[in-house]
Amino acid sequence: MEVTRAGVSLHYEVAGSGPETVVLTHGLGSSVATWSALVAALADRYRVVTWDLRSHGRSGSPLAPCTVATLGDDLEAIVAAAGGDAPVHALGHSAGGVVTMQLAIAHPERVRSAILVGTSSECNARAAAYYESLAALGEREGGAAVVRRLGADSTSMPPDGRGFAHVARAMGSLYGAPLTPELARVRCPTLVIVGADDVLGVGGSVIISRRVPRCRLEIVPERGHAIFHEDPFGFARLVREFLAEAGASG
């Protein structure tokens, strides 16, 4: 299925059924395919929506640059198309976590709860330079080279290189325009999950947990950035327990 927002076609898929909807947003270089294990773990109780970020998977790849706000509005369009008027549980990994935070900040009425995995609300100059190097790689050598650099899961389609560059630069913009000052506006129950051995460190997750009012932090020992691949059963258990709590309190 797809929805078109501002001329951009956004691909999404729906699995399972239930009174509550969970929307999963992947990170840079990935696609809906990265969530197969989590979808299987949630679909018996929830309506699970996965989608491809612009320039990723089967979504369109516009020529124009984008911002974090643009990506948050993309997610809002997915929520509106797939979830209707009811608020959803929104889970995002890495760059997808940034997009999920933006949704919760700009469209709080859309979010029943948030799960933020291996992500950050800001970045330093070194991280911004890394995002720029990824953008340049995508423009120069294409999406397959980006996937190799990121070590993204092989089940995902390589992103469009030029379009990917826009998304990477949007992430790099967190250096000059962090979301951190806006996190107090996130009012929904929030779970932050990060692997203790995440290559990006746990500092960004700690910052989020201290700024979001209704937030719990889970630092998982001996796990890295792709915790949902490294320990799919343990990750799914954390998610299901939190969703049950958030649904009961909602």
N, C-alpha and C positions, 0 to 999 in steps of 0.2 A: 504494500500500500504506500501511498505517498500523499503529501500535502505540499502545496506551493505557497511560499511566503516571499514577498518582494521579488517575484520572478525566479526564485530558487526552488527547485524540486528537492524535497527532503523525504528520504525513504524510511519507512518504519514497519515493524512487524509486531503482531499481537499473538500471545499464546496464553493458554489457561483461561480460567474464569473465576469470578468471585465478586463480592461487593466492593472490594478495594482494588485500586490500580497502582502498580509499581512501575516507574519509568526508569530505565537504565541508560546511562550515557557513558560511552567509552572514551578512552584517551587518544592522544595523537598516534596516528599510524594504524589504528585498529578499526573495527567495524562491529556490526551487530553480532558477528560470529564469535566474538570474544566472550559473550555472555551465555553460551550454550549450557554450561553446567549449572549456573545460577538460575537460569530460566527453568530448567528441569526441576530444580529444588523448590521453586516458588509456585509453579503453575498449578499445583493441586489446590491451592488456597487463594491465589491472587490472579488478577488479570495483569499480565506482564507485557510491557511495551519496551521494545528495543528500537533504536534508531541510529542512522549513520549521520555523524556530523557532516556539514557541508564539505565538499571536496574529498570525502571519504566514502568507501563502500559504494553503494548504489545511489547516493545523493548527488545532486548537481554540483558543479564546480564553477562558480561565477568568477569573472575576471576582476571584479572590484575588491579592494581590501575590506576587511571586516574588523570589528572590535569585539571585546568581551560582551558588550551590551547587545551587539548583533547576534552573537551566538546564544545568548540568553533568550532573546526574542525568538530565535529558531526553536529552542526547546519549548517555549511557551506555545508556539504554533503546534508542535507535536502533542503537547498535553491537551490543548483545545480540541484537536482533531481526534485523538485516540481516547481521551479520558472524559470528554464532555465537560460539564460544569462542576463536577465534584473535584475537590482537591486530591492530589496524588501523593504517594510516597515517592520521592525522587532520590535516586542513587547515582553518584558519578565518581569515576575513577580518574585521577590525575587531571589532565585538561578538562575531562568531563566533570570533575569535581568543581572546577572553576565555573563552568557553565551552570552547574546546579546551584552553586552559591549565588550567582547572578540572578537566576530565576527566583530564588527565595528572597533576595533583596528587592528586586524590581516588581515581582508579582507574588507577594506573600499569600494572597488568597488562593493561589494555585497549589500550594505545597502543604500537605498534611504532616509530613515529616521529611527529614533529609538525612542521607547517609553519605558521608564524604570520605573517600578512600584514597590514601596516598597522594594528597593534594596540598595546595597552599593558596593563601589569599594574597600573597605578595611574592616578589622575587628580588634578588640582589643583582648587581651589575654582571656578575659572572654568569648567573642563570640567564639573564637577558641576552648576553653574548652567545650562549649556547643555543637559545631559541633562534637567534639570527643565523647561526651556522646551519641549523636544520633547515631554515627557510631557504638559504642560499643553496644548500645541497639539493633540495626539492626542485628548485628552479633550474639547476645545472644538470642534474642527473636523473630526476624523476622520482616517483613515489617508491619504486622498488629499492632504491638506494637509501631512502629515508627509513624504510622498514628494517633494512639490514643494520643501519646505524642504531636504531632504537631497540633492536632485538624484539620487535613486536611479534605477536603470535602468528604463526604461518597460516592459520585458517582465515585470516582477514585478507581482503583484497587490498593491494597497494593503493594508497591515495593518489589523486591527481597531483603531480608535483608542484605546479604553479599555484593551484588552489590551496594546497597544503601550506605553502609558504605564507599565505595570508593568515591562516589559523595559527601557525607557529608565532608569527609576529604579534598577533593578538595576545597570546600568552606572555610574550616578552614585554608587552605594555604594562604588565603588573609591576614592573620596576618603577615606572614613573607615575602610574595610576593604580595603586593597590586597592583591593577590595576590603582590606582590613578595617579601615575606618567605618565602613558601612555594615559590618557584621552584627552590630548591636540591633539592626533592623530585622534580623532573622529571628522570628518568634516561635517557629515550630520546634518540636522536639528534634534534636540532632545528634547523630552518632558519628564520631570521627574514628576511622580505623586506619592504622598505619603499621606496617611491619617494622620491627625494631632494626632490621638490617636493610631497610629501604635505601637505595642509592641516593635518593634525594634528602635523606635524613628525616628526623621526626620533628624538627623545629617548627616547620610550617603547620603541622597538625596541632602542636601544642598552642601555637598562637591562635589558631581558629577556636580551639576548645576554651580558651580564656576569654574570647571576645563574644562568642555566641551565647546568649543567656541560658538557654535550656539545652545544654550540651554535655555529652559524655565522651571521654576519650578512651579508646582501646589500643594500646601498643602491644602488638602480638609478637612474642619472642620468636627468633629464628625464622622470620619471614621477611621477604623483600617487597619490591615495588608491585609485583604482580601476584599479590597474596591470594587472589581468587583462583589463580591457576596452580599455585604452589600447594595450597591446602583448600580445595574446593568444598570439602565437607565441613571443615571447621569454619570457613568463611560463611557458608550458607547458614550454619547454626547461629552465628552472631547476628546475621541479617534477619533471620526468621524470628529470633527472640526479640529483637528490637522492634520489628514491625508489629508483632503481637502486642507489645507494650504501648506503642504509639497509636495503634488502632483502638485499643481499649480506652486510652486517654482522650482520643479524638472526639 
